[in-house]
């Protein structure tokens, strides 16, 4: 009998909401790993599927995944006419 080992990844997810109240989710560990949903739960469910595809693609390329370092915030001044 073959025993398979399951590895759990803890991945960062960025959640945004657009002007139409759609939730947009991204996983910065994988290039181009984005999805969306009308609720946060739907968006998170969708991003899990995209992450699975990204993992399979990385396995085929035989390269490692990016290492998540963290989020930073920067301050940018806007001209009043631009807002």
Buried (B, 14 or more C-beta within 10 A) or exposed (E): EEEEEEEEEEBEBEEEEEEEEBBBBBBBBBEEBBBBBEEEEBBBEBBBEBBEEBBEBBEEEEEEBEEEEEEEEEEEEEEEEEE
